[in-house]
Amino acid sequence: MSDAFDIAIVGGGMVGASLGVALKDLGARVALIEAIPHDAATQPSFDERTTALSNGSRRILDTLGVWPAVACAATPIRKIHVSDQGHFGFARIDAAEQGLAAMGYVVPNRSLGAALWSQVNAGGNVRIFCPAQVARVAASENSVQLEVSAANGIKAIIDTQLVVAADGVQSAVRNAFGVAAETRDYEQTAVITTILPQRFHDNVAYERFTASGPLAILPLADGRCTLVLTLSKAMADAAMAWSDAQFLAEVQRRFGFRLGRILKVGRRVPYPLSLSRARATSAGRCVIIGNAAQGLHPVAGMGFNLGLRDVASLAELIAEQRQQGRLDAGDSAMLAEYDAWRRADRGGSIAFTDGLVRLFSNPLRAVQGVRNLGLLAFDLLPPAKAALSRLSSGAAGRIPKLARGVALSGVALK
Ligand SMILES: Cc1cc2nc3c(=O)[nH]c(=O)nc-3n(C[C@H](O)[C@H](O)[C@H](O)COP(=O)(O)OP(=O)(O)OC[C@H]3O[C@@H](n4cnc5c(N)ncnc54)[C@H](O)[C@@H]3O)c2cc1C
């Protein structure tokens, strides 16, 4: 016996769960398959990290009805301060100067998970398979068959017209469709933790480039901040073993005293960093989104924001297709349109993030001079700042309806 669906989303992490919410009222029969419940300690997407959301992402979540539940845990970023340790250049971006209420918002991943999953569960046409894992994928011309194994050992067979690979960087679904991903190991590890500085952060986010990698400090509620300390692999191993006092002294040495003394540090968690880029964003009846399509260095906080634009674009095309009475969710023309739509945003975000990592890891003096001048020029040139805030908010190219505040409507099931 098999169950028939129009769309099966494999992976209910940040991106897959967002797609579940976006599709739930469009009239399509949707299956959402996730291996680990959103509130489990081992959940890899909704873990102890925080995510910096762009204004575009906030608008998408608002249009999807998720933002009110996220807002109470979100901290607005009013200013961004970028500097280079030991060099003269620095740049500031001020939301008010750009005519914005905030440059973005910092949200704990666990709060985002709770808000997204409560929406997916709140009625609509999404059938949840969780905890359950896709164990086998068999594709034919007219459908895709998925073998799903639940944690209790029960197996289910799902027949679907379209499978969405939202199963992260190591995507088994992407691999089953023969789509390779190019990867580059940055040989860096981000050590994430929470800190309490002596001075209030004033809702400023700091990005500081140091010889061993970038350091980011993001404002949180109660005056605390998230610290993302990027180090070489060997140094990160050492940093994980340091005492709290040693760790704080090292952070203070790199960051300086803009926030006074750093008084406390929380649990440290390491994340090895690499770039992963799938060679295609669709193949046959499979569409590849989020980290399964592109896994970025967190330096510019773009990964989820980009994945959410994948979601908004794909959901819009599916809604349009259904309104036009074209009910094959795996239609190749629709997938080709998706690929074309996502190309520039995806390529630009990957190039921007990768370029930033390379530029600021280069020890050559000439490059250092250029990057310092670049930061200064950036600070003096309002159009450059406006361009960056447009790029980081996704306000470039064709903007999805959800990011413009326009709800999607579908065709109800008969
Ligand atoms: C340190 C760090 C900081 C970051 N900060 C930011 C930030 O500030 N802003 C930002 O925009 N982005 C940020 N990112 C990037 C962001 O975390 C990712 O872009 C996001 O997690 C991608 O979500 P995803 O759902 O595509 O993939 P994942 O988070 O990897 O989720 C994949 C899901 O699929 C499930 N799964 C896998 N295989 C199967 C299977 N066979 N069957 C069923 N389920 C399966 C997994 O359990 C998981 O829940 C950061 C990343 C890191 C590492």
PDBQT file of the ligand as one rigid body, heavy atoms in Angstrom, charges set to zero:
ROOT
HETATM    1  C1  LIG A 501      27.316  28.633  12.865  1.00  0.00    +0.000 C 
HETATM    2  C2  LIG A 501      26.252  28.990  11.878  1.00  0.00    +0.000 A 
HETATM    3  C3  LIG A 501      25.587  30.203  11.986  1.00  0.00    +0.000 A 
HETATM    4  C4  LIG A 501      24.613  30.546  11.042  1.00  0.00    +0.000 A 
HETATM    5  N1  LIG A 501      24.005  31.766  11.133  1.00  0.00    +0.000 NA
HETATM    6  C5  LIG A 501      23.115  32.141  10.188  1.00  0.00    +0.000 A 
HETATM    7  C6  LIG A 501      22.494  33.424  10.227  1.00  0.00    +0.000 A 
HETATM    8  O1  LIG A 501      22.750  34.221  11.130  1.00  0.00    +0.000 OA
HETATM    9  N2  LIG A 501      21.610  33.762   9.239  1.00  0.00    +0.000 N 
HETATM   10  C7  LIG A 501      21.305  32.901   8.221  1.00  0.00    +0.000 A 
HETATM   11  O2  LIG A 501      20.518  33.259   7.339  1.00  0.00    +0.000 OA
HETATM   12  N3  LIG A 501      21.866  31.669   8.169  1.00  0.00    +0.000 NA
HETATM   13  C8  LIG A 501      22.755  31.272   9.115  1.00  0.00    +0.000 A 
HETATM   14  N4  LIG A 501      23.316  30.025   9.060  1.00  0.00    +0.000 N 
HETATM   15  C9  LIG A 501      22.899  29.094   8.003  1.00  0.00    +0.000 C 
HETATM   16  C10 LIG A 501      21.626  28.308   8.378  1.00  0.00    +0.000 C 
HETATM   17  O3  LIG A 501      21.799  27.673   9.610  1.00  0.00    +0.000 OA
HETATM   18  C11 LIG A 501      21.317  27.283   7.293  1.00  0.00    +0.000 C 
HETATM   19  O4  LIG A 501      21.204  27.943   6.070  1.00  0.00    +0.000 OA
HETATM   20  C12 LIG A 501      20.006  26.528   7.607  1.00  0.00    +0.000 C 
HETATM   21  O5  LIG A 501      20.164  25.730   8.738  1.00  0.00    +0.000 OA
HETATM   22  C13 LIG A 501      19.622  25.642   6.432  1.00  0.00    +0.000 C 
HETATM   23  O6  LIG A 501      18.449  24.943   6.779  1.00  0.00    +0.000 OA
HETATM   24  P1  LIG A 501      18.001  23.632   5.997  1.00  0.00    +0.000 P 
HETATM   25  O7  LIG A 501      16.646  23.323   6.522  1.00  0.00    +0.000 OA
HETATM   26  O8  LIG A 501      18.187  23.828   4.538  1.00  0.00    +0.000 OA
HETATM   27  O9  LIG A 501      19.062  22.502   6.375  1.00  0.00    +0.000 OA
HETATM   28  P2  LIG A 501      19.356  21.845   7.795  1.00  0.00    +0.000 P 
HETATM   29  O10 LIG A 501      19.358  22.875   8.847  1.00  0.00    +0.000 OA
HETATM   30  O11 LIG A 501      20.599  21.024   7.626  1.00  0.00    +0.000 OA
HETATM   31  O12 LIG A 501      18.131  20.855   8.053  1.00  0.00    +0.000 OA
HETATM   32  C14 LIG A 501      17.989  19.644   7.351  1.00  0.00    +0.000 C 
HETATM   33  C15 LIG A 501      16.910  18.807   8.036  1.00  0.00    +0.000 C 
HETATM   34  O13 LIG A 501      16.711  17.609   7.269  1.00  0.00    +0.000 OA
HETATM   35  C16 LIG A 501      16.584  16.502   8.150  1.00  0.00    +0.000 C 
HETATM   36  N5  LIG A 501      16.990  15.290   7.393  1.00  0.00    +0.000 N 
HETATM   37  C17 LIG A 501      18.200  15.022   6.853  1.00  0.00    +0.000 A 
HETATM   38  N6  LIG A 501      18.176  13.840   6.187  1.00  0.00    +0.000 NA
HETATM   39  C18 LIG A 501      16.904  13.349   6.293  1.00  0.00    +0.000 A 
HETATM   40  C19 LIG A 501      16.244  12.171   5.813  1.00  0.00    +0.000 A 
HETATM   41  N7  LIG A 501      16.869  11.241   5.061  1.00  0.00    +0.000 N 
HETATM   42  N8  LIG A 501      14.923  11.984   6.126  1.00  0.00    +0.000 NA
HETATM   43  C20 LIG A 501      14.268  12.902   6.880  1.00  0.00    +0.000 A 
HETATM   44  N9  LIG A 501      14.849  14.044   7.347  1.00  0.00    +0.000 NA
HETATM   45  C21 LIG A 501      16.145  14.277   7.059  1.00  0.00    +0.000 A 
HETATM   46  C22 LIG A 501      17.505  16.862   9.328  1.00  0.00    +0.000 C 
HETATM   47  O14 LIG A 501      17.147  16.164  10.505  1.00  0.00    +0.000 OA
HETATM   48  C23 LIG A 501      17.273  18.374   9.450  1.00  0.00    +0.000 C 
HETATM   49  O15 LIG A 501      16.199  18.690  10.311  1.00  0.00    +0.000 OA
HETATM   50  C24 LIG A 501      24.299  29.653   9.991  1.00  0.00    +0.000 A 
HETATM   51  C25 LIG A 501      24.952  28.425   9.892  1.00  0.00    +0.000 A 
HETATM   52  C26 LIG A 501      25.929  28.098  10.824  1.00  0.00    +0.000 A 
HETATM   53  C27 LIG A 501      26.637  26.761  10.687  1.00  0.00    +0.000 C 
ENDROOT
TORSDOF 0
